[in-house]
Each structure stands twice: as structure tokens, then as C-alpha cells.
């Protein structure tokens, strides 16, 4: 699922949840209580909607299974709050909160419409609600990672898992593809780059003369994830930021403002607000040089030329990707796109985002797409070409051909069993109450004593 679709699902569920809280529990039945955590009937419906949006058919979605999933999440949250080694700082979730709000502003048109959508009066009120929800999600995820961190499966376990599947119930594997890409990003002119550098130097001078860096970030920064928060981030050496950004952050003393520096996102200046041991609280301002019509045309022409050279067999697609592509993640692999959750290069055709599906589904093995113009999730225009290096059409699951996928399924089953065992232990020490209408459910864990 692509980033935008996933974010929209999260936002949709959050909006429904907040709306339910406004209406109070008296008009929404309680499905279950786990410790001090309440699960409403409406949450079951919301999760069902999410799963349907991810491609599951309605007749395969059982309310009992969904309720158990929600109870597991609440138990993970309860235990995470007890575990002193699991900590999620409020500042850590603010980036996600600001991203959610900024994304919804772009979708709905204004902050007022976002507040109306969430049934909130002020941004700060909305921020507090979203911060709590996002913090709970992070706590649950960290607890789950802790419970399952050392779980793996051996080849023997994978074979045993596969052999247990009845012959008449061997699942069909959908069409899979190995896709390579070349991405060209339009480059700004030297004049546009210099204009941004000059502007950042001007802001730096203002700050050094007493102006608030936070206020300048709110006014000028083009980073949607931090602008509303005054450009603030909390960094450690291993934080998931580009290296150039971290290098500058850890080279400055408290109170210093950097010279303008460049990353893949644009030009920045950075201010170190606090140094707390291995952590640095920083603020930054991001400006992006304006991309003009001629810059756009030059990028498109460059992509046309690259494609022609590949089609004329002057160089292979992989060679061209390594030499010319602007996508840092895939260029080192000859343009190969990897599934980040599995590390595999074979991708399920039906799980590609709709636009890519439309392009790739019409290509045979060995074919190259036309030049595609599209926008990335930040709104930047890109030019791309895709190459289908391998295509495996739909077929019954085969142990040799589909070993990575079978291993993934076997590992998921093992993790589920470990989690069920962990939940059963925790049930003994926590208050559990389930609405009578769900007491006939055949839960995997011992929720009903």
C-alpha cells in the first residue's frame, strides 16, 4: 500500500474515533474492556473498513477476529505503559501529528476544514488528541516488537508449515513482478539555487541579531513535517535523518546557526536549541529552489535520451540506473525496487499502488514503459521509466519457486502463536470484560475465563 493511501486510512480511522469520543459511550456500545482500555463496537466497524480498503473481502472479516485483534492491541498498550524500558516522548510523535494535519490541509483546503472534519475547535486541541492516539500506537508497536524480536523460522519449520497445507487448499500466488526504475528529478537553475541560499543567509543574520528562529521557521520553512512546530526535531546519531543533516546538527554548539547546506530535500539552515547528552534539540528551515519550465523540459528530455539509449542497446537498464537515476535507494541496485517490509524484489502485482499497477500490468517480461511524469508524496514532479525484469504469472503456491513467501507466512504463523501465548500470560493479571454478545466467539487466547 502506498504512503498516501495508508495515511488516509489512519486519518479516516482517527476521525471516526474522535467523533465517537464526542458522542460519548452512551450511544455506542462497549464491546470489551481490557484493563482501563475500552473498545467500542464502532471500532470493530472501523477496523473492518480498513481491512476492506487493504483488499480483504467483507465475507472473510469476522467480528470476533477483529475484536480479538483490538484486544491484543490494548493488552500490548497496557503492558507497554508498565514497562519502564519502553518510552515514547511527546516530542517524538509531534512530527507525525504535524504531517497528518498538513496532509489533511492539502486534501481539504484549509485548517478550518480539517478542524471541522475532526470536530475540534482549535489546532492545539486537535494536536493533543492526535498526539495521544499516535503515542498509544507507538507504545503498542514497541511492546509487540519486544515480544517478537527474536522470533525466526528455520528451513525445516518452513517445510513443515508448507506440508501441513492440504493439497486441495494450496493457495494461489498472484502475479509477481520484479521492477526496476530510473528516476530523474528536475534540477533548479544556478540562479534559483543562489536565490534560496541568499534568503537563508538573510534569515540567519536576522536570528543572530535577535529574531526568533522558531518564528522564522513558521513563516518560511517548506518542511511540512516540522513547519508548524517551528522546525523542531529531536535527534540522536542513529535517528532516521539524511547524513548531511545529522553531520551539521552534531557539528554545532548550543545556540549556533549553521551556514546554508544542501540535502536531497533542498537547502537548510539549522539551529541547535539544546544538547541533552546524546540528544540534540534542533530547529531548521528548509527552502526549495523554484523549478522553472525550462528545468522541467530539460529533465524530460534527459529521460527521453536515456530511454532511447537503452532501447538502442547502447547500455543496459541496470547500467543506466546506476549512472543516471536520482533515486538513491534503487540506483545502487541497478534500479531494482525492493519491498521494504520483506526485503524481497518480487512484488505482488495487485498490491502495487493503482497508478503503478496500471503501468506495470500492461508490460511483459523484458519490456520498458514509456516516460511517466508524476508527483512524489511531497508534491515534487519526477520523470520515470520502469522495466519489468521478471514476471511470474499467477500459479498454485510452489515450495521451490515461492520459498520466500512461504517463509514469510510460516514466520507470521509462529509470531502469532508466540503473541497468543504472551497474551494468555498477561490475561491472568489484568481485568477483562467482554460484552455478552461476543461471549460465543471462539477466541484464540483465553479472554473468556
N, C-alpha and C positions, 0 to 999 in steps of 0.2 A: 504494500500500500504506500502511495506516495505521501510526502510530508504534509502537503496541504489537506489531503483527504483525511489523514489521521488527525490533524489538528482540528479540522471541522467537527469530527466525531467527538473529540474530547470537549470542544466548546459546546456542542449540542447537548451532551450529557450533563455538563456543568450547569448550563442554563436551566435544564429541566430540574436538576437537583435543587438549585437555588430557588426556583419557582415553588417547588414542593415545600421547602422550608418556610416560604412566605405564607403558604396556605395552612400551615400547621398540621400536626399529625391527626387531628380530629376528623379531617376529611380525606385522609389517606391511611389505609390500614397498615398495621405493623406486621411484617412478615416474620421477623425474628429479632431477637436481641442477643448480642454476643458481648458479654461484659457490660460496658457502658455504651456500646455502639448499637444504634438502631438501624435496621434495614426495613425500608418501606416497600410496600407492594409495587409502587411506581418505579422503584429502582430495578426491579426484575424486568419490567417492560422496557426500561431504558437500555439495559444491557442486551436484551433481545434485539432491540433495534440496531445496536452497534454491531452485533454478530451478523445480522442480516446484511448490513452495509458492507461487511467483510466477505460476503459471498455465501454464507450458510443459509440453507433453505429453512423456511419457517417450521415445516413439519419435523425437522430434526432438532428443534430447540425446545427442550423440556424445562418447564418452570422449576422443577425440583433440582435439576442440574445447575441451573442458573443461580438459584438461591444458595446452593452449596458453594458455588464459586464466590459469591458475595460474602458468605460467612467465613470462608477461608481468608479472604482479604481483610475482613475485620479482625480475625484472630491474629493475623500477621501484624496488623497495626497495633493491636493491644500489646503484643509481646515486644514489638519494636520500641514502644514507649517505656517499657520496663528495662530494656537493655541499655545500660549506660555507655556501651561502645558504639551504639547507633545514634548518631546526632545529625540532624539536618538544621542548619542555621537559617533563620528567616531571610537573611540576605541572599542565600543560595537559590531560593525559589523566586526572588523578585524578577530575575531575568526572564523566566518562563512566564510570569504574570504579565510583565510588560509586553512580551511578544504576543501573548494571547489578546491583550487589549488592542495593541497596534494592528494586529491582523484583522480583528473584528472591525476596527475603524475603517480599514481599507475595504472590507467587504460591505459594510453597512453605510459608510459615507461620513459618519461623524461620531464623536464621543457621546453626544446626547442619545443617538440611536442605539449605541451599544448599551448605555445605562438603561434605556427603556427595554431593550431586549432581555437584560438580566434582572429587570425590576429593581434597580438601585437608583438612589438619588445623587450620589457623588462618586467620583472616581476612587477616592480613598476608601469608601465603603465597599466598593466592588473589589478593590485590591485586597482588602483584608479577607473577604470571603474566598477569593481565588487563592490567596496565599495559604489559607488553611487547607483547602482541598488539595492543592499541589504538594504541600508539605506532607499530608497524610499519604498521598500516592508514593512519594519518595521514601517515606519511612517503611511502608509495606514492601516496596520493591527491595530495599536494602535488607530487610529481615528475610525475605524469600531467597535473595542471593546468598545470605549467610547460611541458611538451612541447606541449600543445594550446591554450595560452591565446590565441593569435592566429588560430586557425582559424575561418573563416566561409565561407559559400557565397553566391554571387551568384544573382539570379533566373535567369540563363542556365544556371548549373550545376544548379539545381533542375529546370529544364525538361529538360535533357539527361539527368539521372538518371531522371526520370519516363518519358521517351521510350524509354529503354533497356529498360523492363519489357515483356516480351512480352504482347501483348493477352490471350492466354489465361491469363496468370498475374498479371493485375491483382489485388492483394489486396482483400479486402472490409474496409471500415471498419465496426466495430461501432457500435452505437447510442451517440450522443453527446448530452450534455445540458449546458445552461448553467443552473446552480443559483444561486439567491440564498437567503440565510438571514437570520433575525433571531434573536439570542441574548439571552436575559435571564438574568442571574446573580442569584440571591437575595442581598439585601443584609442584613448584620447590623444589629441594633438599635444605637442610640447607646450604650446601656448595655454591650453586648458589646464594642463598639469601645473604649470607655473602659477596660474591664477589661484589655484587651490593652495599651493604652498605659501603664496604671499598672504592669502586670507588667514591661514593657520598661524603664520608668523605675527600677523596683526593681533589675533586673539591672544596669543602667548604674551605679547607685550602688554595688552590690557590686564591680563591676570597678574603679571609681575608688577603692575602699577596699582594693584589692589582690587581689581574686578573679581567677582566670584566665578571660579571655574565651573561650578555646578550650573550657575545661571547661563553661562556661555554655551555649555553643552545642551541645555534645554532649548536654547534659541537656535543653535546652528548644527548640532550633530545630525548626521544622516544614518546613525545606527539605531534601527527601530527597537532593538532589544534592550537598550540602556538609556536612550534619549530622555524619556520621561522621568528616569531616576537620576538625572544629572550626569549620565555617562559612567555610572558607578559599577565596578566589578571587584570581586574578591578573588585574588589569585594565589596559587601555590605553584611551585616549579613544575608539577605534573598536571596542572589544570589544562583542560582541552582547548587551549587557545593556540593560534599560529605562533611559531617560534619567534618570529621577529617582534611580535607584541610582547611576549614574555621577556625577551632579551632586554628590551628597553625598560620594561617595568622593574626588572631586578638590577638595572644599572644605575638607577637614580636614588638619591636620598629623599627622606621625607620633606615635602614642601617644594620639591623641584618639578619644573615643567620641561618636558623634552623638546628637542627640535622636531620639526615635521619629519615623519618617517612613513615608509610605504609598506603595505601588505597586499595580499591578493584582494582585499576588500576596498582599498582606496588609500587615502593619506590620513594620518593621525597626528595629534599631539596628545601626550599623556602626562597626567599629574599624579604624584604619589601622595595620598592623603594620610595614610597610616602604615606603620610597619609593626606587625604583631608576630614576632618570631618568624616562622616560615611563611606566614601570610602577608600579603600586601593588599591594602585597600587602595584602589586606583580609580581615577576618572579619566575618560578620554573623549576626544571629539573626532569624529570621522567625517571627512568630506570626500566626495567622489567627483573627479573631473567630468565635465559635461562631454558626452559623446555626440558629436555632430553628424550630419547626414553623410559627409564625405568619409568620416571614420567608419560609419556603418557600411557604406558601399565598399570600402577597401577590405573590410573583413569578409564580406560576402564573396568578393572577387578572389580573395586568397583561398577560401574554402572551395570555390569552383575549380581553381587551378590544382589544388591538392587532389580533389576527386578525379580530375582528368588524368593526372599523372599516375594514379593508382589504376584507373581503368585501362590506361595505355601500357600498364605493367612496367613502368619506369621504377616503381618501388612497391613493396607490399603494404597492405593496410597497417600492419603492425609497425613497420619501419616509419611510415608517415605519422602514426600516432605518437611514437616516441620522439620524433623530431619536431612536430608542429602543434600537437594538441595542447590546449590551455587548461585541461582538466588534470590537476596534479595527481588525483587518486588513481586514475586509469591509465595515464600516459606511460608510466613505468612498466605497466603490464601489456604494452602494445595496444592500449585502448580497451582492454578487457574489463567488462563491468562485473563486479563481484557482489553477491548478496551479503550485506554486512552482518546479517543475523546468523548465517550458516557458514560463511567463508567460501561458499561454492560458486562456480561460474555458470552452472546450468540453472537457468531461471524458468519458472513456470510461466508460460505464455499468458495464461488467463489472469495472473496476478500482477502483470505489468500495469502501469497507470494507463488510463484509456487512450491518451494520445500516442504513447509509445506502442501500445497494443495495435492500434490502427496502422502504424507504420510497419512494425515487425511482422504482423500476421500475414502480410502480403508478400513477404520476401522468402525465397527459397534458400537452402543452404548454399553459401558462397556468394550470395547477391549483396549489393551495396545500395543503400537508399539514395534518393535524391537529396539535395541540400535542404535541410529543415531549419526554419527560423522559429525560435521560441524564446520565451522568457523563463528565467530561473525563479526560485522562490523569493528572491529579493527584488524581482522586477527587472533585472538586467537582461538585455537582449543577447542571445547566443546564436551561433550558426553551428549545426551539427550534421554529421553523416554517420550512419550506422551500417555495420557489416555483420551478417549472420554467419559466423564461422561454423557453427554446428546446429543442426535442428533434428531433434528426436521426436517423431510424431507419437500421438497417444498410443499406449500399449499396456497390457497387463503387467503389473509390477514383476520385475525380474531381479533375482538376488545379485547377479553379477553386474548387470547394467545399472541398477538403481541402488547400489550399496550405500552411497552417501545419504540418500533419502530414507532408506530403511534404518540406517544407524540413527538418524535424527528421530525417527518415530520410536525406536527402541529406547533411546535416551529419554524421550519425553515420557514414555510409559514408566520408566524407572524413577524419574523425578517425581511423577505424580504419586507413586507408591510411597516414596520417602516422605513427601509432603503430607500424605494421608496419615502415616504413622506419627509424624511430628504433631499434627493437629489432634490426633486421638490422645496424645500425652497432655496437651495443653487444655483440652476439653475438661479433663478431670479437675483442673484448678480454676476454672472460670465459670461464671454464671451464664447459662444458655437457656433461652426460652424461645420456643417456636410456635407460631400460630397453629391452632388445631387443624386448619385446612391443609397444612403441609406435613402433618404427622404421619400420613400414609406414604410419604416419599421414601424411596429406597436409597438413602444416602450412602456414600462410600465410607465416610467416617461416622463415628458413634455420637452424632449430635443429639439423638433422642435416647435418653437413658431408660 
